[in-house]
Amino acid sequence: MKFFIKYIEFSLIFCLLFFYSTSTTEAKTITVCTSGCNYSTISQAEAAAVTGDIVSVKNGTYSGFTVTKQITIEAEVYDRNNPRNNQTLINSQVYIQGSSWAWNAGPVIRGFHIVSLDAVRGKQTPYTLEYSFCVGRYLSFEVRSSRLLVFQLEKIEVNYYGK
């Protein structure tokens, strides 16, 4: 009987330690700036990020990037009321290529002024684009019947220019 009680105590302690250690992992914030930071491109920061991390981008002009992880990429400063005022410029396509994430668990792109012929493209993946001003001919998606795409429009202004 003593052996059984010790076994239960050991199992309980092991379970508590296991769940405590896995639940205390916190997301980190990775900063991107044109000079003086560990990362000078959004692509470099995305490569270093893991699920749940936040990539904070300081004002400036940056190249487009591809997102393949469940992370948040946001401008450090952005205008929630008028995205036309956003000062963090992405001058080429933002491409989101993911997996079978839940409809509301894909990457988040927030607070940018994005200028590109095909400003934002999501391939077979849900994502959230918010508080951003997009200038381009297309805001397009590739969706196959086996995937669910949810595009959340929340204070986004899209300016399409014609042919």
C-alpha positions as CSV (number, residue, x, y, z in Angstrom):
1,M,0.0,0.0,0.0
2,K,2.9,2.4,0.8
3,F,4.3,1.7,-2.6
4,F,1.0,2.6,-4.3
5,I,0.7,5.9,-2.3
6,K,4.3,6.8,-3.2
7,Y,3.5,6.0,-6.9
8,I,0.5,8.3,-6.8
9,E,2.4,11.1,-5.1
10,F,5.2,10.8,-7.7
11,S,2.7,10.8,-10.6
12,L,0.9,13.8,-9.2
13,I,4.1,15.8,-8.8
14,F,5.2,14.9,-12.3
15,C,1.9,15.9,-13.8
16,L,1.9,19.2,-11.9
17,L,5.5,20.0,-13.0
18,F,4.8,19.1,-16.6
19,F,1.7,21.2,-16.9
20,Y,3.2,24.1,-15.0
21,S,6.3,24.1,-17.3
22,T,4.3,24.0,-20.5
23,S,1.8,26.7,-19.5
24,T,4.3,29.3,-18.4
25,T,5.8,29.8,-21.8
26,E,5.3,33.4,-22.8
27,A,5.3,35.0,-26.2
28,K,8.3,37.2,-26.9
29,T,8.4,40.5,-28.8
30,I,10.9,40.8,-31.6
31,T,11.7,44.3,-32.7
32,V,12.4,45.3,-36.3
33,C,13.9,48.7,-37.3
34,T,15.9,50.0,-40.2
35,S,19.0,50.3,-38.1
36,G,20.1,49.6,-34.5
37,C,17.9,46.5,-33.9
38,N,18.7,42.8,-34.0
39,Y,16.6,42.6,-37.1
40,S,16.4,45.0,-40.0
41,T,13.9,43.1,-42.1
42,I,10.5,41.7,-41.3
43,S,11.5,38.5,-43.1
44,Q,14.5,38.0,-40.7
45,A,12.2,38.5,-37.6
46,E,9.6,36.1,-39.0
47,A,12.2,33.4,-39.5
48,A,13.3,33.9,-35.8
49,A,9.7,33.9,-34.4
50,V,7.8,31.0,-33.0
51,T,4.1,30.5,-32.6
52,G,2.5,33.2,-30.5
53,D,5.4,35.7,-30.8
54,I,4.8,39.4,-31.7
55,V,7.0,41.1,-34.4
56,S,6.9,44.8,-33.6
57,V,8.0,47.0,-36.6
58,K,9.2,50.5,-36.0
59,N,8.3,53.3,-38.5
60,G,10.1,53.1,-41.8
61,T,10.0,51.5,-45.2
62,Y,10.3,47.7,-45.5
63,S,10.2,45.1,-48.2
64,G,7.3,42.7,-48.4
65,F,7.5,39.4,-46.6
66,T,6.0,35.9,-46.3
67,V,4.4,34.7,-43.1
68,T,4.3,30.9,-42.5
69,K,3.7,30.9,-38.7
70,Q,0.9,31.8,-36.3
71,I,2.4,35.1,-35.2
72,T,1.4,38.8,-35.0
73,I,3.3,41.3,-37.1
74,E,2.4,44.8,-36.2
75,A,3.6,48.3,-36.7
76,E,4.8,49.8,-33.5
77,V,2.7,52.9,-34.1
78,Y,-0.5,52.9,-36.1
79,D,-3.7,54.9,-36.4
80,R,-6.8,52.8,-35.4
81,N,-9.2,55.4,-36.6
82,N,-7.6,56.3,-39.9
83,P,-5.2,53.7,-41.4
84,R,-4.3,56.2,-44.2
85,N,-2.1,57.9,-41.5
86,N,0.0,54.7,-40.9
87,Q,3.7,55.5,-41.2
88,T,5.2,52.0,-41.5
89,L,5.3,51.3,-45.2
90,I,5.5,47.9,-46.8
91,N,6.5,48.4,-50.4
92,S,5.8,45.0,-51.9
93,Q,3.6,42.0,-51.3
94,V,2.7,40.5,-48.0
95,Y,2.1,36.8,-48.6
96,I,0.6,34.5,-46.0
97,Q,1.1,30.8,-46.5
98,G,0.0,28.6,-43.7
99,S,-1.4,25.4,-42.7
100,S,-4.7,24.1,-41.4
101,W,-5.0,26.7,-38.6
102,A,-8.3,27.2,-37.0
103,W,-10.4,30.0,-38.7
104,N,-9.4,32.6,-36.1
105,A,-5.9,31.4,-35.2
106,G,-3.9,32.4,-38.3
107,P,-1.3,35.2,-38.4
108,V,-2.3,38.7,-37.7
109,I,-1.0,41.6,-39.8
110,R,-1.7,45.0,-38.1
111,G,-1.2,48.7,-38.6
112,F,0.7,49.0,-42.0
113,H,0.5,51.0,-45.1
114,I,1.0,48.4,-47.8
115,V,1.7,49.4,-51.4
116,S,2.0,46.7,-54.1
117,L,0.3,45.5,-57.2
118,D,-1.0,42.5,-55.3
119,A,-0.8,43.9,-51.7
120,V,-1.9,41.0,-49.6
121,R,-2.3,37.4,-50.7
122,G,-3.2,34.5,-48.5
123,K,-2.8,31.0,-49.9
124,Q,-5.1,28.4,-48.4
125,T,-5.0,29.9,-45.0
126,P,-7.0,32.2,-42.7
127,Y,-5.4,35.3,-41.4
128,T,-6.4,38.7,-39.9
129,L,-5.5,42.0,-41.5
130,E,-6.5,44.9,-39.4
131,Y,-5.9,48.7,-39.1
132,S,-4.0,48.7,-42.4
133,F,-4.2,50.8,-45.5
134,C,-3.6,48.8,-48.7
135,V,-3.0,50.3,-52.1
136,G,-2.9,48.0,-55.0
137,R,-4.8,46.5,-57.9
138,Y,-5.6,43.2,-56.1
139,L,-6.3,42.0,-52.6
140,S,-6.5,38.3,-53.5
141,F,-6.8,34.9,-52.0
142,E,-6.3,31.4,-53.1
143,V,-8.9,29.1,-51.6
144,R,-9.5,25.4,-52.2
145,S,-12.7,23.7,-51.2
146,S,-10.9,21.7,-48.5
147,R,-9.8,24.9,-46.7
148,L,-11.8,27.5,-44.8
149,L,-10.8,31.1,-45.3
150,V,-12.0,33.9,-43.1
151,F,-10.9,37.4,-43.9
152,Q,-11.7,39.8,-41.0
153,L,-12.2,43.3,-42.1
154,E,-11.7,45.5,-39.1
155,K,-11.0,49.1,-39.8
156,I,-9.2,48.4,-43.1
157,E,-9.4,50.8,-46.0
158,V,-8.5,49.3,-49.3
159,N,-7.8,51.6,-52.2
160,Y,-7.8,49.8,-55.6
161,Y,-6.5,51.5,-58.6
162,G,-8.0,50.5,-61.9
163,K,-6.6,49.5,-65.2
